[in-house]
Amino acid sequence: MHKNILLFHFKSRIKNQIRLVFLISVILPVLALGTFSAFHIRNLMLEHYTEQIRSESIRVNSILFELTTSIYTSIEPISLNTSYMSLLGSDFHGEDYQETYKELCSHMNYLQKNTAAVSFMHIYTDNPNIKSNSVVSYINDYSAEDWYQNMPKGSWASWERSTRKTGHDQEITELCLIKKFGIASDRYSAYMVLCLDNNYLRNRIEQNSYEIMASVDNTTLFYSSNYNNLEALLPVSGDFKKEYYNYTGPASVNGRTGLTNILSFKSYKTNNNFYVSASDYSAYFDINRFTLLYTTIILLLTIIPSIIIMLFSAFFSRRTNTLKRAMHQASLGDYDIIDHFRGDDELSDTFHDLKATVEAIKENTALYYEARINNQKLINKQQQMEYNMLASQINPHFLYNTLETIRVQALSEHCMDVVSSINLLGKSMRYVLENTGTNTTTLERELDYIKTYLAIQKLRFGDRVNSVFEIGSDCDISSIYILPLLLQPIVENAIIHGIEDIYGKGYITIHIEKKGRYLFISIRDNGIGMDTETLQNIRKNLEENEQNNTKSIGLYNINQRIKLFYGKPYGLTLDSRKDNGTTITLSLPYSIIFREGETWNDNF
């Protein structure tokens, strides 16, 4: 395995070797150490926040346990007083009754005034013999009271979340203790209802930024540091039937997730379980922020050196490849290598030695090729002389004179059709020979040649070939210059593939117009036209001609000739419909100044 790694290392490119060494010796150790440190510190932070939130839950638990216990014990002298129980359960109306009643009311008023934690304290009884006042009330039906509805059936004492209305008809939610009097009468019953003051609870509990929530028997919250959550339940689910419940972890309230600890305790002398939840919504944010910061630092410590080593290895590799290419060129006999080499080290020294060797070889090669060139010049001169001798034997005037002799003979024999045909053929050949090898001709001369060509075709096809020339009023054809011999192949294509197979009159319309810096020449026929597939194939062949497509090779050559001479914005376009003719349009630069021997330039 170790040998395979070394073999791969030494067989790879230099830049890859540098990067592999850097990856193994630097990047991987830094990433491993950084990842371990990030997880370790993250766990330490989570333990710290967990310990804090558990301490807060324990503190609030202790406050509630102490408060509920002290409240319960404070009312026992009233709820267990036999005189009070006898008063509430009998029909007796003597003087003792009045004294006991006054003592009960006094005891209630004293307890309510001297207990800051109590906001409301009252006795309810269904005994009609008991007079109602500020602390004692006769009530005919308990079921209408909120505290009675929440109290478990058969229970003598219970803490419940209850809602009551204040003197200003304002509805408030409080934690209430409902204690049933032990009356030895089946006819009457009595309950003491005591409510804890919310402001007192808030002053005792809220000492920091944690969100505290509390409930009894996992019912709707009776306390929350956020008023908007009072109608909610505890933020996590679980087996709340256990006598002691303990949960630590994430919990979400109103879309916010925080580190939460929930603890429970069993209340004094009741069957109630209290649940206290403490949440820190900044814990996960702080932990994640630190993790992100630490991860970012680790990434920067790896990415920045990696970029530096990548750039250095790429630069070093480019210099090595430059030297390699120069040596490879020289080995193939190409001595035109670069003149300068970046750097000042051993590679630079090697390149300078190569350059000196190449210069020496070039000098020797130059001497050799100079001798060969001189010898070839002699051979070429001799061949040129032989070519000139052959070319001088073919005199164009001989061809013209021969045609003229035939024309005179036909004239003497009164063969006027032959005379006309020979005259048109001679005129056509003269134009072709005169413009062979030239770059430009006037549009007027080109159109004269087309008219001559159409006249020859009319002799062949008769009335099936007719022509119309439409020249724009702003086109001075005698001053417009174009490439010679552009239009004849297109006109020929219109005759052969357009109107040759029709039986009626065929028309070829040549329309010339100027638009801005463009000259448009449209050649339209009323022939058989093309279907969509054929048209698309010919349009495609204008750019990439297929050698076996003889119908479009002429158009391809014209299109390429225009683009090579004038530029890519110019060329041919086709439009055709089946049985409705074909139109081929040449787009050329509108030029009225052109000198023989010049190539096209947009400044003309």
C-alpha positions in Angstrom: 0.0 0.0 0.0 2.8 2.4 1.0 4.7 1.6 -2.2 1.6 2.2 -4.3 1.2 5.6 -2.8 4.8 6.5 -3.5 4.6 5.2 -7.0 1.4 7.3 -7.7 3.2 10.3 -6.1 6.3 10.1 -8.3 4.3 9.3 -11.5 2.0 12.4 -11.2 2.7 15.9 -12.4 5.0 18.2 -10.4 2.2 20.5 -9.3 0.1 17.4 -8.2 3.1 16.2 -6.2 3.4 19.5 -4.4 -0.3 19.7 -3.7 -0.4 16.1 -2.4 2.5 16.7 0.0 0.8 19.9 1.2 -2.6 18.0 1.6 -1.1 15.2 3.6 1.4 17.2 5.8 -0.7 20.4 6.4 -4.4 20.3 5.4 -5.4 17.0 6.8 -3.8 17.5 10.3 -5.2 21.0 10.6 -8.7 19.8 9.6 -8.5 16.8 12.0 -7.3 19.0 14.9 -9.8 21.8 14.2 -12.7 19.4 13.9 -11.9 17.7 17.2 -11.4 21.1 19.0 -14.6 22.5 17.6 -16.7 19.5 18.8 -14.9 19.5 22.2 -15.5 23.2 22.8 -19.0 22.9 21.5 -19.7 20.2 24.1 -18.1 22.2 26.9 -20.3 25.2 26.0 -23.4 23.0 25.9 -22.6 21.5 29.3 -22.1 25.1 30.7 -25.4 26.4 29.4 -27.1 23.1 30.5 -25.8 23.5 34.0 -27.0 27.1 34.1 -30.4 26.3 32.9 -30.8 23.4 35.4 -29.7 25.7 38.2 -32.4 28.2 37.2 -35.1 25.4 37.1 -34.0 24.2 40.5 -34.2 27.8 41.9 -37.7 28.3 40.5 -38.8 24.9 41.8 -37.5 25.7 45.3 -39.4 29.1 45.2 -42.7 27.5 44.2 -42.3 24.6 46.6 -41.6 26.9 49.5 -44.4 29.3 48.5 -47.1 26.6 48.0 -46.1 24.9 51.3 -46.1 28.1 53.3 -49.5 29.1 51.8 -51.0 25.7 52.6 -49.7 25.7 56.2 -51.0 29.2 56.7 -54.6 28.3 56.0 -54.6 25.1 58.1 -55.6 27.0 61.3 -58.7 28.0 59.5 -59.5 24.9 57.5 -59.0 22.6 60.5 -60.7 24.7 63.2 -63.6 22.7 64.6 -65.6 25.8 65.5 -65.4 27.1 62.0 -66.4 23.7 60.5 -69.3 23.5 63.0 -70.4 27.0 62.0 -70.4 26.3 58.3 -72.2 23.0 58.6 -75.1 23.8 61.0 -78.3 25.8 61.2 -77.5 27.2 64.7 -78.2 31.0 65.2 -77.2 31.7 68.7 -74.8 34.2 70.2 -71.9 31.7 69.9 -72.7 31.6 66.1 -72.2 35.4 65.9 -69.0 35.3 67.8 -67.5 32.4 65.8 -68.6 34.1 62.5 -66.9 37.4 63.5 -63.8 35.4 64.5 -63.7 33.6 61.2 -64.0 36.8 59.2 -61.4 38.5 61.3 -59.0 35.6 60.9 -59.6 35.6 57.1 -59.0 39.4 56.8 -55.9 39.2 58.9 -54.4 36.4 56.9 -55.2 38.1 53.6 -53.7 41.5 54.7 -50.5 40.0 56.1 -49.7 37.6 53.4 -48.1 39.4 50.4 -48.2 36.3 48.2 -52.1 36.2 48.4 -54.1 38.3 46.0 -57.5 36.7 46.8 -58.9 34.7 49.7 -62.5 33.6 50.1 -64.8 31.0 51.6 -67.7 29.7 49.6 -70.6 27.7 51.2 -74.0 26.4 50.2 -75.3 26.9 53.7 -78.0 29.6 53.4 -77.7 30.5 57.1 -74.2 32.0 56.5 -74.3 35.7 55.7 -72.2 36.9 52.8 -69.5 39.6 53.2 -66.1 40.4 51.6 -64.5 37.1 52.7 -67.5 34.7 53.0 -70.1 34.1 50.3 -73.2 32.0 50.1 -73.4 30.2 46.7 -76.3 28.0 45.6 -74.5 26.2 42.7 -70.7 25.5 42.7 -70.7 24.3 39.2 -70.8 27.8 37.8 -67.4 28.6 39.4 -64.2 28.1 37.4 -62.2 26.9 40.4 -64.8 24.2 41.2 -64.8 22.9 37.6 -61.0 22.3 37.7 -60.9 20.6 41.1 -60.6 16.8 40.9 -63.7 15.0 42.2 -63.3 13.6 45.7 -60.2 15.7 46.5 -60.0 17.7 49.8 -57.2 20.0 48.6 -55.9 20.9 45.2 -53.8 23.6 43.4 -55.5 24.6 40.1 -55.1 27.2 37.4 -58.2 29.4 37.6 -59.6 32.5 36.0 -61.5 35.2 37.9 -62.7 38.7 37.4 -61.4 41.6 39.4 -63.5 44.6 40.7 -62.9 46.4 37.4 -64.4 43.4 35.5 -60.9 42.5 34.3 -60.2 38.8 33.8 -57.0 37.4 35.3 -55.4 34.0 35.4 -53.9 32.8 38.8 -52.7 29.8 40.7 -55.3 28.9 43.3 -55.4 26.6 46.3 -58.9 25.1 46.8 -59.3 23.5 50.3 -62.5 21.8 51.3 -63.7 22.1 54.9 -64.3 18.8 56.8 -67.9 19.5 57.7 -69.7 16.7 59.6 -73.0 17.4 57.7 -74.4 15.9 54.6 -76.6 18.9 53.9 -73.9 21.6 53.5 -70.3 22.0 52.2 -67.7 24.8 52.2 -64.5 25.6 50.2 -61.7 28.0 50.8 -60.3 29.5 47.7 -56.9 31.2 47.9 -55.1 32.8 44.8 -51.4 33.6 44.6 -50.6 37.2 43.5 -49.0 37.2 39.9 -46.9 40.2 40.6 -45.5 38.6 43.8 -44.6 35.5 41.8 -43.0 37.5 39.0 -40.9 39.5 41.6 -39.7 36.3 43.2 -39.0 34.3 40.1 -37.7 36.7 37.4 -34.1 37.5 38.1 -32.5 37.0 34.7 -33.2 36.7 31.0 -34.4 33.1 31.0 -38.0 32.4 30.0 -39.8 30.7 32.9 -43.0 28.7 32.5 -44.9 26.8 35.1 -48.0 24.6 35.1 -49.9 22.3 37.5 -50.5 18.6 36.4 -49.3 19.5 32.9 -52.3 21.7 32.2 -52.3 25.2 30.6 -49.6 27.4 32.1 -50.5 29.4 35.2 -47.2 31.4 34.9 -45.0 32.5 32.0 -42.5 35.3 31.9 -43.9 35.9 28.4 -47.6 36.9 28.7 -48.4 35.6 25.2 -47.7 32.0 26.3 -50.2 31.8 29.2 -52.7 29.9 27.1 -50.1 27.3 26.0 -48.8 24.0 27.4 -45.3 23.1 28.3 -43.1 23.1 25.1 -42.1 19.4 25.2 -44.0 16.2 25.5 -43.2 13.2 27.7 -44.4 10.9 30.4 -45.8 13.5 32.9 -47.4 10.8 35.0 -44.1 10.1 36.7 -43.7 11.5 40.2 -40.5 13.3 39.2 -40.0 14.5 35.7 -36.7 15.8 34.3 -36.0 16.9 30.7 -33.0 18.8 29.3 -32.8 19.6 25.6 -34.2 21.8 22.8 -37.8 23.0 22.9 -39.7 25.3 20.6 -42.2 28.0 21.6 -43.8 30.3 19.0 -41.2 29.4 16.4 -38.2 30.1 18.8 -36.0 27.1 19.8 -34.1 27.3 23.1 -32.2 25.1 25.5 -34.8 24.0 28.0 -34.9 22.2 31.3 -38.1 21.0 32.9 -38.3 19.8 36.5 -41.3 18.7 38.6 -42.1 18.4 42.3 -45.0 17.1 44.3 -46.8 19.7 46.3 -47.3 19.6 50.0 -50.3 17.6 51.2 -52.0 17.6 47.8 -51.8 15.2 44.8 -50.6 17.9 42.4 -47.4 17.8 40.4 -45.9 21.2 39.5 -43.8 21.5 36.4 -41.3 24.3 35.9 -39.6 25.0 32.6 -36.6 27.3 32.1 -35.5 28.2 28.6 -32.4 30.0 27.3 -33.1 31.1 23.7 -29.6 32.5 23.3 -27.8 29.3 24.2 -28.0 27.5 20.8 -27.4 30.8 19.0 -24.2 31.4 21.0 -23.0 27.9 20.5 -23.7 27.8 16.8 -22.2 31.3 16.4 -19.0 30.2 18.1 -19.0 27.0 16.1 -19.4 28.9 12.9 -16.7 31.4 13.9 -14.3 28.6 14.9 -15.1 26.6 11.7 -14.6 29.8 9.6 -11.2 30.3 11.2 -10.2 26.7 10.6 -11.3 26.9 6.9 -9.4 30.2 6.4 -6.3 28.5 7.9 -6.7 25.8 5.3 -8.1 27.6 2.3 -5.7 30.6 2.3 -2.5 28.4 2.4 -4.2 26.0 -0.1 -4.8 28.9 -2.5 -1.2 30.0 -2.1 0.2 26.6 -2.7 -2.2 26.0 -5.7 -1.1 29.3 -7.3 2.6 28.5 -6.6 2.3 24.9 -7.9 0.4 26.2 -11.0 3.1 28.9 -11.6 5.9 26.3 -11.1 4.1 23.8 -13.4 3.6 26.5 -16.1 7.3 27.3 -16.1 8.1 23.6 -16.2 5.6 23.0 -19.1 7.0 26.1 -20.9 10.5 24.6 -20.7 9.2 21.2 -21.8 7.3 22.6 -24.8 10.4 24.6 -25.9 12.6 21.4 -25.7 9.9 19.4 -27.5 9.7 22.0 -30.3 13.5 21.9 -30.7 13.4 18.1 -30.8 10.9 18.3 -33.7 13.0 20.8 -35.6 10.8 23.8 -34.7 13.4 26.4 -33.4 11.0 29.3 -33.1 10.8 29.0 -29.3 9.9 31.8 -26.8 12.5 34.5 -26.2 12.0 35.1 -22.4 11.5 32.7 -19.5 10.2 33.9 -16.1 12.2 33.4 -13.0 15.9 33.3 -12.0 16.7 29.8 -10.8 17.9 26.4 -12.2 15.0 26.2 -14.7 16.0 29.6 -16.1 19.6 28.4 -16.5 18.4 25.3 -18.3 16.3 27.5 -20.6 19.2 29.8 -21.5 21.4 26.8 -22.3 18.6 25.5 -24.6 18.2 28.9 -26.2 22.0 29.0 -27.0 21.8 25.5 -28.5 18.7 26.4 -30.6 20.4 29.6 -32.0 23.4 27.6 -33.1 21.2 25.0 -34.8 19.2 27.8 -36.5 22.3 29.4 -37.9 23.4 26.1 -39.5 19.9 25.4 -40.7 19.6 28.8 -42.3 22.8 28.3 -44.3 21.4 24.9 -45.4 18.0 26.2 -46.5 19.6 29.3 -48.2 21.5 27.0 -50.5 18.3 25.0 -51.2 16.3 28.1 -51.9 18.8 29.4 -54.4 18.7 26.1 -56.2 14.9 26.1 -56.1 14.8 29.7 -57.5 16.6 28.5 -60.6 14.2 25.6 -61.0 11.2 27.9 -60.6 12.5 30.4 -63.1 12.9 27.7 -65.7 9.4 26.4 -65.1 7.9 29.9 -65.3 9.5 30.4 -68.7 8.1 27.1 -69.9 4.6 28.1 -68.6 4.8 31.5 -70.4 5.6 29.8 -73.6 2.6 27.5 -73.3 0.3 30.3 -72.2 1.2 32.5 -75.1 0.0 29.9 -77.5 -3.6 30.3 -76.2 -4.6 33.7 -77.4 -8.1 34.8 -76.3 -8.4 36.8 -79.6 -8.1 33.6 -81.5 -11.4 32.4 -79.8 -13.1 35.7 -80.4 -12.0 35.8 -84.1 -13.2 32.3 -84.6 -16.6 33.1 -83.2 -16.7 36.2 -85.4 -15.9 34.2 -88.5 -18.7 31.7 -87.7 -21.1 34.7 -87.1 -20.2 36.2 -90.6 -20.8 32.9 -92.3 -24.1 32.5 -90.6 -25.1 36.0 -91.6 -24.2 35.3 -95.2 -26.5 32.3 -95.1 -29.2 34.5 -93.4 -29.3 32.3 -90.2 -30.2 35.1 -87.9 -30.9 32.9 -84.9 -27.3 31.5 -85.1 -25.9 35.0 -85.5 -27.8 36.1 -82.4 -26.7 33.1 -80.4 -23.0 33.5 -81.4 -23.1 37.2 -80.6 -24.6 36.6 -77.1 -22.1 33.8 -76.5 -19.1 35.9 -77.5 -20.3 38.8 -75.3 -20.8 36.4 -72.3 -17.3 34.8 -72.8 -15.6 38.2 -73.1 -17.1 39.3 -69.7 -16.1 36.1 -68.0 -12.5 36.3 -69.3 -12.2 39.9 -68.5 -13.3 39.5 -64.9 -11.4 36.3 -64.1 -8.9 37.1 -61.4 -10.4 40.5 -60.6 -11.9 41.7 -57.3 -14.5 44.1 -58.4 -16.8 45.2 -61.2 -19.7 47.7 -61.4 -23.2 46.5 -60.7 -24.2 47.9 -64.1 -21.7 45.6 -65.9 -22.8 42.6 -63.8 -26.5 43.2 -64.7 -25.6 43.5 -68.4 -23.9 40.1 -68.2 -27.0 38.7 -66.5 -29.2 40.1 -69.3 -26.9 38.5 -71.9 -27.1 35.2 -70.0 -30.9 35.3 -69.7 -31.1 36.1 -73.5 -29.1 32.9 -74.2 -31.5 30.9 -71.9 -34.5 32.4 -73.6 -33.2 31.1 -77.0 -33.2 27.7 -75.3 -36.4 27.7 -73.3 -38.4 30.3 -75.3 -41.4 31.9 -73.5 -40.8 29.9 -70.3 -37.9 32.3 -69.4 -38.8 35.9 -68.8 -37.0 38.5 -66.7 -37.9 41.7 -64.8 -35.4 44.1 -63.4 -36.5 46.4 -60.4 -33.8 48.9 -59.5 -34.3 51.4 -56.6 -34.3 55.0 -57.5 -31.5 55.7 -55.0 -29.2 53.0 -56.6 -26.7 54.3 -59.1 -25.7 51.0 -60.6 -22.9 52.5 -62.6 -21.2 53.6 -59.4 -21.9 50.6 -57.2 -19.0 48.1 -57.0 -19.5 44.4 -56.2 -17.6 41.1 -56.6 -17.9 39.9 -60.3 -19.7 36.8 -61.3 -21.9 36.7 -58.2 -25.4 36.7 -59.7 -25.1 34.3 -62.7 -25.0 31.0 -60.6 -28.1 32.2 -58.6 -30.0 33.0 -61.8 -28.9 29.7 -63.3 -30.1 27.9 -60.1 -33.5 29.7 -60.4 -33.9 28.5 -64.0 -32.8 24.9 -63.5 -34.5 24.2 -60.1 -37.3 26.7 -60.3 -38.9 27.3 -63.6 -37.5 24.6 -65.9 -40.2 22.2 -64.9 -43.2 24.6 -65.1 -45.4 24.7 -68.2 -46.6 28.3 -68.2 -44.6 31.5 -68.3 -41.7 31.6 -66.0 -40.5 34.9 -64.5 -37.2 35.8 -62.8 -37.3 39.1 -61.0 -34.1 40.8 -59.9 -34.9 43.5 -57.3 -32.2 45.9 -56.1 -32.6 48.3 -53.2 -30.4 50.2 -50.7 -31.1 50.2 -47.0 -28.6 52.2 -44.9 -25.1 50.8 -45.5 -26.5 47.6 -47.0 -27.2 46.7 -50.7 -29.9 44.0 -51.1 -30.1 42.1 -54.4 -33.1 39.7 -54.5 -33.5 37.1 -57.2 -37.0 35.7 -57.2 -38.7 33.1 -59.4 -42.2 31.8 -59.7 -41.2 28.2 -60.0 -42.1 25.1 -58.1 -40.6 26.2 -54.8 -39.5 24.0 -51.9 -41.1 22.3 -49.0 -40.1 23.2 -45.4 -37.7 20.3 -44.9 -35.8 20.9 -48.2 -35.6 24.6 -47.4 -34.1 23.9 -43.9 -31.5 21.5 -45.4 -30.4 24.1 -48.0 -30.2 26.8 -45.4 -28.1 24.5 -43.2 -25.8 23.7 -46.2 -25.1 27.4 -46.8 -23.0 27.2 -43.6 -21.8 23.6 -43.6 -22.0 22.3 -47.2 -22.4 18.6 -47.8 -20.1 17.6 -50.7 -22.8 15.3 -52.1 -25.4 18.0 -52.2 -25.0 19.3 -55.7 -28.1 21.6 -55.5 -26.6 23.8 -52.8 -22.8 23.7 -53.5 -23.0 26.7 -55.8 -25.0 28.7 -53.3 -22.5 27.6 -50.5 -19.5 28.8 -52.6 -21.2 32.2 -53.3 -22.1 32.6 -49.6 -18.6 31.8 -48.5 -17.0 34.0 -51.1 -19.1 37.0 -49.9 -18.3 36.3 -46.2 -14.6 35.8 -46.9 -14.4 39.1 -48.9 -16.8 41.4 -47.1 -17.2 39.9 -43.6 -19.6 37.7 -41.6 -22.5 40.3 -41.5 -23.0 39.7 -45.2 -24.1 36.7 -47.3 -27.1 34.8 -48.7 -30.6 34.2 -47.3 -33.3 31.9 -48.7 -37.1 32.0 -48.6 -39.4 29.5 -50.4 -42.8 28.0 -50.3 -44.0 24.9 -52.1 -45.5 25.8 -55.5 -45.0 29.5 -54.8 -41.4 30.2 -56.0 -38.1 30.8 -54.3 -36.3 34.1 -53.4 -32.6 34.3 -52.8 -31.3 37.6 -51.3 -27.7 38.8 -51.3 -26.8 41.3 -48.6 -23.7 43.3 -49.6 -22.0 46.5 -48.4 -23.2 49.6 -50.3 -19.9 50.8 -51.8 -19.4 53.3 -54.6 -15.7 53.8 -54.1 -13.5 50.8 -54.9 -10.1 50.6 -56.5 -8.8 47.6 -58.4 -6.6 45.3 -56.4 -8.0 46.4 -53.0 -9.8 44.1 -50.5 -13.0 45.1 -48.8 -12.8 47.4 -45.8 -15.8 48.9 -43.8 -14.2 52.3 -44.1 -14.9 52.4 -47.8 
